[in-house]
Amino acid sequence: QVQLVESGGGLVQPGGSLGLSCAASGSSRRFVTMGWYRQTPGKARDLVAQITNSGSTNYADSVKDRFAVSRDNARNTVHLQMNNLKPEDTAVYYCNARAWGLSRWDDYWGQGTQVTVSA
């Protein structure tokens, strides 16, 4: 059974930096994409950044030029480096890994980690 374990997050002042890491274990499945989503109370979970196993990346417009996503395919890990953080980046961040199953996409999620940007 796939498990995604996140680390990082916490409280940071505006303009500061944080790094989030996620490690997938429990399966030999090949994840086509890995990435990060975030969610605030009462709102949908939105994509922040994702990266394919070939290294192609996709970012939400609000984080372009501030965040950088990277992955280690051999270790099934994904990292999100967040710079110049803003109060509106405050959210619970979820790691995601997606694999192609039997004619469908299978999504796996971490437990979530809180990021708070506040003075």
N, C-alpha and C positions, 0 to 999 in steps of 0.2 A: 504494500500500500504506500502510495506516494505521500511523503511528509515534506512540507516546506517550513523551514525554521528561520525566522527573521532575527536580526540583531541590529542595534543602532537605534536612532531616534532619540527623543528627549526634548529638552527645553533649550532654545537658542535665541539670542537677541537678533533683531532685524539686521540684515547685512551679514550675518554669520553663515557658517557652513556646517553641514552634517553629512554623514555617510550612512547609508543603509545597506545591509548585506542579507542575502537569502541563500540558503543551501537546501537543495532537494536531495532526499534520500528515500530508500525503501523500494526503489524500482530501477530497472534498467531501461525504462522508456526513454525515447529520444524526444526531447522537447523542441518543437519547432520555434516557439517563441518563449521568452521569459521577460518579465518586466514588473512594473509597479503601477498600482492604481491607488487612488485615495478617495476618502469619503468623509464628509462632515455630516453632523446630525440633520436628519430630515431630507438629505439629498442623495442622489444616486452615486454609485461608485464610478468614478471617472478614470480614464487612462491618463497616466502621467508620462510614462516612457516604456518602450519595449524594444527588444533586440532579438533578431532572428539568430539561428545557429550559424548563419553565414556572415553575421556581423552587421546587417542592415538595421538601422534604428528608426524609431518613430517617436516624436515628442508632442505633447500638448503644446499649443501655441504659447500658453502662459508660462511655460518653463524653458522654452528654447533659449539657448545662450546662457542659461544659468545652471541647468542640471545636465548630468552626463551619465548614461547607462552603459555598463560593460558586463561581460559574462566570461566565464571560464567553462567551456563545453566539457572538458575532461572531468572537471570537478562538479559540474551541474550547479554552479553558483552564479548569482547575478548581484551586481552592486549598483547602487544609485548614489552618485556624488551630487550633493545639493549645495550650491553656492549662492551668495547674495539672497539669502532667504527673506521672504516678506511675510507679514502677518497673515495674508491670505493663503499662504502655503500650509497653515495650520490645519491638520487633518489626521485621521488614522490612515496609515499607509499599509497597503496589502501587497505582498508578493504574489505573482501569478506565474504559472507555468502551463503551457498548452502543448498537448500532444495529439497527433492524429490517431484516432482509434478505428473501430470498424465502421467506416462511412460516417464518422462524426468527429468533431473536435472534443477533446476531454480537457476541462479546465481544473486546475488545482490551485488552492489558495493557502496562504499563510494565515496565521492567527491575527495579524495586524499589529502595528506598532505606532504609538502616538508620536507625532511631531508637533511641537508647539513653538511658534515664533512670536515672542513677546518681549517687550522691554521691561 
